[in-house]
Amino acid sequence: MRLFGISLGLGNAKIGDAFSFSLPSIQTCPGASKWCKRHCYAYRYEKRRPTCRSAYELNLAKTADLDEFVRVMVGTIPRIVPAFRIHVGGDFHSVEYVRAWTRIAASFPQVRFWAYTRSWAAPDLLPALEELRDLPNVELFASCDQTMPLPPAGWRIAFIDTDPRARGLACPQQEGSLPDCLACTYCFKRGGHVIFKTH
């Protein structure tokens, strides 16, 4: 769905009927490890779907004016949507951008926002991410792989199943026990870590 030049995802087989917003992968991922860049599912998807990559690039261009970005997003996100995925592709790439999402999420206390980010590994972004994570309707997971250190204490972690440190709930959607994220809701609610298969 495109409104005011911003493309919102209308769900997919994994997340269900949740809205999402994405950016171009890798170029907006300051915390990505070499392992992450090599295995990035979003980058592979963007290569197969050039129109998707173009939409994500247009989204990135729309973040050049973050006050306008916040205004448009607050006017675009449906207030009846139960959950909103930040970044199927891409990541939090600047302090100002993180703070824009804090303003957006604070405008929708009835919506559950969730994201998996490696930007926690960028020291200059961590304080702003902590502020976003403190909102009661936001769940941020620190994504990591076996080549990365663990995130600061208190963070929920999104592990890869090949990481010997992995602990938590194996993603029920990937395990085939639930159809999608909206049917599960584990990641939207306060809770523990999650384990994903490499995909």
Backbone hydrogen bonds, N-H to C=O, Kabsch-Sander energy under -0.5 kcal/mol:
donor,donor_aa,acceptor,acceptor_aa,energy
3,L,1,M,-0.5
3,L,6,I,-2.3
6,I,3,L,-2.2
8,L,1,M,-3.3
8,L,6,I,-0.6
9,G,20,S,-2.6
12,N,16,G,-0.9
16,G,12,N,-2.3
18,A,16,G,-1.4
19,F,83,A,-1.1
20,S,9,G,-1.6
21,F,85,R,-1.7
23,L,89,G,-2.6
27,Q,25,S,-2.7
28,T,24,P,-0.8
29,C,26,I,-1.6
32,A,29,C,-1.4
37,K,33,S,-2.3
38,R,34,K,-2.0
39,H,35,W,-1.8
40,C,36,C,-0.6
44,R,40,C,-1.6
45,Y,41,Y,-2.4
46,E,42,A,-2.6
47,K,43,Y,-2.0
48,R,44,R,-1.7
49,R,45,Y,-2.0
52,C,49,R,-1.0
53,R,49,R,-1.8
54,S,50,P,-2.5
55,A,51,T,-1.9
56,Y,52,C,-2.3
57,E,53,R,-2.3
58,L,54,S,-2.1
59,N,55,A,-2.1
60,L,56,Y,-2.2
61,A,57,E,-2.2
62,K,58,L,-1.8
63,T,59,N,-0.7
63,T,60,L,-1.2
64,A,61,A,-1.6
65,D,62,K,-0.6
66,L,64,A,-0.7
69,F,65,D,-2.3
70,V,66,L,-2.5
71,R,67,D,-2.2
72,V,68,E,-2.7
73,M,69,F,-2.7
74,V,70,V,-2.7
75,G,71,R,-1.5
76,T,72,V,-0.9
76,T,73,M,-0.6
77,I,73,M,-2.6
81,V,78,P,-1.2
84,F,112,R,-2.7
85,R,19,F,-2.7
86,I,84,F,-0.6
86,I,114,W,-2.5
87,H,21,F,-3.3
87,H,85,R,-0.7
93,H,91,D,-0.6
98,V,94,S,-2.2
99,R,95,V,-2.4
100,A,96,E,-1.6
101,W,97,Y,-1.7
102,T,98,V,-1.8
103,R,99,R,-2.0
104,I,100,A,-2.2
105,A,101,W,-3.0
106,A,102,T,-1.9
107,S,103,R,-0.8
107,S,104,I,-1.0
108,F,105,A,-1.5
111,V,108,F,-2.1
112,R,82,P,-2.1
113,F,111,V,-0.7
113,F,137,N,-3.0
114,W,84,F,-2.1
115,A,139,E,-2.0
117,T,141,F,-2.9
121,A,118,R,-1.9
122,A,119,S,-1.9
125,L,122,A,-2.2
126,L,122,A,-1.1
129,L,125,L,-2.2
130,E,126,L,-2.3
131,E,127,P,-1.6
132,L,128,A,-2.1
133,R,129,L,-2.8
134,D,130,E,-1.2
135,L,132,L,-1.4
138,V,135,L,-1.6
139,E,113,F,-2.2
140,L,138,V,-0.5
141,F,115,A,-2.6
142,A,156,R,-3.1
143,S,117,T,-2.5
143,S,141,F,-0.9
144,C,158,A,-1.9
148,M,145,D,-2.1
155,W,152,P,-1.5
156,R,140,L,-0.7
158,A,142,A,-1.7
159,F,157,I,-0.8
159,F,194,V,-2.8
161,D,196,F,-2.4
163,D,160,I,-2.3
166,A,163,D,-2.2
169,L,193,H,-2.1
171,C,195,I,-2.6
175,E,171,C,-2.1
176,G,172,P,-0.8
176,G,173,Q,-0.6
177,S,172,P,-1.8
178,L,172,P,-1.3
181,C,14,K,-2.1
182,L,15,I,-1.0
184,C,180,D,-1.1
185,T,181,C,-2.9
188,F,185,T,-0.8
189,K,185,T,-1.0
189,K,186,Y,-0.7
194,V,157,I,-2.4
195,I,169,L,-2.7
196,F,159,F,-2.8
